[in-house]
Amino acid sequence: MRKMRLWIILVLALASGGLAAMLALQYLRQQASPLARRDAPAGKVVLAAHNLSVGSTLKAGDLKLIDWPGGAMPLGFIATAQEALGRGVITPIAENEPLLAAKLSTKDAGGGLQVTIRDGMRAMSVRVDEVMGVSGFVLPGTRVDVLITLDPNPQLNRPEAIARTILQNVQVLASGQVSQPDQDGKPIKVSVVTLLVSPDQAELLALAAQQGRVSLSLRNTLDTLATKTLGANVRELSGIAPAAAASSLPRQVVRARVQAEAPRDPGVIVEGYKGGERTLTTFKHP
């Protein structure tokens, strides 16, 4: 009787173990089936056949059409090549990246630099030389400050040359006719740099180019904080007087203030005695 019970327990253990193994195998197959199963394509999506640069106009050789699997379609995707042909690229697109409406211009806008100009902004070019262009490192996509140097003009109460920053953190759209940065970061020697500015800034930049010499200073792209400066003039370079005083006061007032603040010259005092009488004689410096 006892031996019979042992056999029954053994049979039940084997049966329960086999059942557990079957259930575990079935569960693992259910979990692996979504990975192994190929979902039916949800639709067609147009991809970039190669890297596309800003300002380029899309042609048939720039596009390829694929089936997009799954149910999550990219927002704003282009479904047919006809929708993309002739449109301009406004942000860089990598190879095999889906073409989205937000990265392309409208159908009638075409390509070129004009499609990269944001609403309410303007593109304006300034003439620079190799030095003013930071030795060719003012490349498309970099950020610069714009400085102006003005010659002396007594009629405008400007007795000496001055330099000051008129615009800060301005984006460079193009260096010469190049609107894409060099992949290796090599300098580009150009005579004209195109900046992205507001209409008010465009007016100030046009006046600066007509009145003086425009220079550019390259800044860190991540540095977006504005810096307040007082400008610089010849007096500050020579160390005669602070720039603020020299630029805000007429020449006669500055001279009088310097004389008033200068210490008095006591001269040389000579002590003498004559017949027991003490005398003091002061000799002034010429």
Secondary structure, 3 states (H helix, E strand, C coil): CHHHHHHHHHHHHHHHHHHHHHHHHHHHHHHHHHHHCCCCEEEEEEEECCCECCCCECCHHHEEEEEEECCCCCCCECCCHHHHCCCEECCCECCCCECEHHHECCCCCCCCHHHHCCCCCEEEEEECCCCCCHHHCCCCCCEEEEEEEECCEHHHCECCCEEEEEEEEEEEEEECCECCCCCCCCCCCCCEEEEEECHHHHHHHHHHHHHCEEEEEEECCCCCCCCCCCCEEHHHHHCCCCHHHHHHCCHHHHHHHHHHHCCCCCCEEEEEEECCEEEEEEECCC
